[in-house]
Amino acid sequence: MKSYRKELWFNTKNRLEFINITPQVQECLDESGVTEGLALVNAMHITASVFINDDESGLHHDFARWLEELAPHEPVSRYRHNVGEDNADGHLKRQVMGREVVVAITGGRLDFGPWEQIFYGEFDGKRRKRVLVKIIGE
């Protein structure tokens, strides 16, 4: 069995941002040489997320609006976590969107359903953060 590990690094321009990372994950898969197995992709920061959904700008707008309604950034004083910090909302947004995805690998490709893509979700941006890609298989 082969095992592959790589970190993808991101530094978003905005506090909340969604980035399609499917091409980078497929690059990792190509580098790994694995043709049958599993790919784990997870955010390595507690205010970021990795999730699967459709790459459609209206949907991403809806996600951002919905998340802001669930856990608004301001006023930051509403959160007990925000003592010397202002990212409690980012922790809550990550909890809703999830930490990681696992995708089957078949024939050297990520085995998706229709329209599925992998996204990095940032909820406390403007600083460098990473995503782990771990691939195992044959």
C-alpha positions as a printed NumPy array, in Angstrom:
array([[  0.   ,   0.   ,   0.   ],
       [  1.196,   3.517,  -0.855],
       [  0.877,   6.504,   1.427],
       [  1.205,  10.163,   0.406],
       [  1.041,  13.389,   2.429],
       [  1.114,  17.016,   1.326],
       [  0.116,  20.347,   2.856],
       [ -1.661,  22.99 ,   0.792],
       [ -1.25 ,  26.546,   2.085],
       [ -3.724,  29.416,   1.756],
       [ -3.724,  33.094,   2.7  ],
       [ -7.11 ,  34.542,   1.841],
       [ -7.797,  38.202,   1.145],
       [-11.112,  38.12 ,   2.996],
       [-12.266,  37.017,   6.424],
       [-14.761,  34.58 ,   4.855],
       [-13.89 ,  32.916,   1.568],
       [-14.497,  29.685,  -0.341],
       [-11.808,  28.254,  -2.629],
       [-12.256,  25.312,  -4.994],
       [ -9.251,  23.089,  -4.215],
       [-10.279,  20.143,  -6.401],
       [ -7.484,  20.763,  -8.963],
       [ -4.814,  20.858,  -6.22 ],
       [ -6.144,  17.637,  -4.652],
       [ -6.152,  15.925,  -8.067],
       [ -2.532,  17.102,  -8.529],
       [ -1.687,  15.449,  -5.212],
       [ -3.387,  12.284,  -6.375],
       [ -1.401,  12.341,  -9.627],
       [  1.855,  12.819,  -7.649],
       [  0.955,   9.961,  -5.288],
       [  0.68 ,   7.313,  -7.98 ],
       [ -2.343,   5.832,  -6.197],
       [ -5.058,   4.585,  -8.553],
       [ -7.379,   2.827,  -6.071],
       [ -7.842,   4.037,  -2.508],
       [ -8.967,   6.984,  -0.412],
       [ -8.069,  10.66 ,  -0.161],
       [ -8.52 ,  12.496,   3.137],
       [ -8.557,  16.281,   2.866],
       [ -8.811,  18.242,   6.111],
       [ -8.407,  21.759,   7.406],
       [ -5.567,  22.034,   9.9  ],
       [ -6.998,  25.147,  11.568],
       [-10.024,  25.358,  13.85 ],
       [-11.567,  28.337,  12.006],
       [-11.406,  26.768,   8.541],
       [-13.273,  23.956,   6.812],
       [-13.068,  21.48 ,   3.964],
       [-16.351,  20.411,   2.397],
       [-17.855,  19.061,  -0.811],
       [-20.514,  20.874,  -2.785],
       [-21.321,  22.532,  -6.109],
       [-19.025,  25.223,  -7.568],
       [-21.755,  27.785,  -8.124],
       [-21.289,  31.428,  -7.087],
       [-24.921,  31.94 ,  -6.035],
       [-24.682,  28.953,  -3.708],
       [-21.441,  30.272,  -2.209],
       [-23.115,  33.633,  -1.631],
       [-25.985,  31.811,   0.088],
       [-23.545,  29.847,   2.276],
       [-21.787,  33.047,   3.359],
       [-25.061,  34.827,   4.135],
       [-26.512,  31.823,   5.981],
       [-23.357,  31.334,   8.054],
       [-23.275,  35.028,   8.955],
       [-26.903,  34.802,  10.091],
       [-26.123,  31.727,  12.221],
       [-22.945,  33.159,  13.754],
       [-22.501,  36.857,  12.996],
       [-18.995,  38.222,  13.344],
       [-20.144,  41.403,  15.096],
       [-20.638,  42.442,  17.727],
       [-17.617,  40.46 ,  18.864],
       [-18.584,  41.131,  22.495],
       [-21.473,  38.656,  22.156],
       [-19.06 ,  35.707,  22.425],
       [-17.289,  34.576,  25.617],
       [-14.405,  33.2  ,  23.509],
       [-13.535,  36.689,  22.263],
       [-11.27 ,  37.758,  25.107],
       [ -8.265,  39.127,  23.255],
       [ -9.609,  37.521,  20.049],
       [-12.393,  38.203,  17.585],
       [-12.847,  34.822,  15.881],
       [-15.5  ,  32.97 ,  17.91 ],
       [-17.822,  33.171,  14.924],
       [-15.172,  31.407,  12.81 ],
       [-15.101,  28.491,  15.248],
       [-18.892,  28.167,  15.064],
       [-18.966,  28.419,  11.261],
       [-16.349,  25.677,  10.987],
       [-18.435,  23.454,  13.245],
       [-21.346,  23.761,  10.814],
       [-19.317,  23.289,   7.604],
       [-17.131,  20.464,   8.882],
       [-13.462,  19.63 ,   9.222],
       [-12.703,  17.165,   6.419],
       [-13.822,  15.066,   3.499],
       [-12.877,  11.569,   2.386],
       [-13.128,  10.861,  -1.329],
       [-12.852,   7.469,  -3.03 ],
       [-10.141,   7.087,  -5.674],
       [-11.055,   4.997,  -8.689],
       [ -8.887,   4.625, -11.759],
       [ -6.539,   7.377, -10.564],
       [ -9.34 ,   9.97 , -10.33 ],
       [-11.35 ,  11.446,  -7.48 ],
       [-14.628,   9.524,  -7.621],
       [-17.276,  12.261,  -7.375],
       [-20.997,  12.424,  -7.953],
       [-22.374,  14.989, -10.407],
       [-21.271,  18.57 ,  -9.671],
       [-19.239,  17.615,  -6.576],
       [-16.073,  19.609,  -5.924],
       [-13.826,  20.028,  -2.852],
       [-13.721,  23.432,  -1.179],
       [-11.597,  25.136,   1.437],
       [-13.782,  27.384,   3.587],
       [-12.063,  30.192,   5.473],
       [-13.873,  31.892,   8.359],
       [-11.071,  33.92 ,  10.014],
       [ -8.927,  34.847,   7.029],
       [ -6.124,  37.171,   6.074],
       [ -3.464,  34.901,   7.508],
       [ -1.628,  31.774,   6.365],
       [ -3.366,  28.44 ,   6.987],
       [ -3.01 ,  24.896,   5.706],
       [ -4.956,  21.907,   4.486],
       [ -3.661,  18.352,   4.787],
       [ -4.041,  15.93 ,   1.881],
       [ -3.431,  12.297,   2.875],
       [ -3.794,   9.616,   0.213],
       [ -3.608,   5.876,   0.817],
       [ -4.118,   3.013,  -1.563],
       [ -2.519,   1.081,  -4.377]])
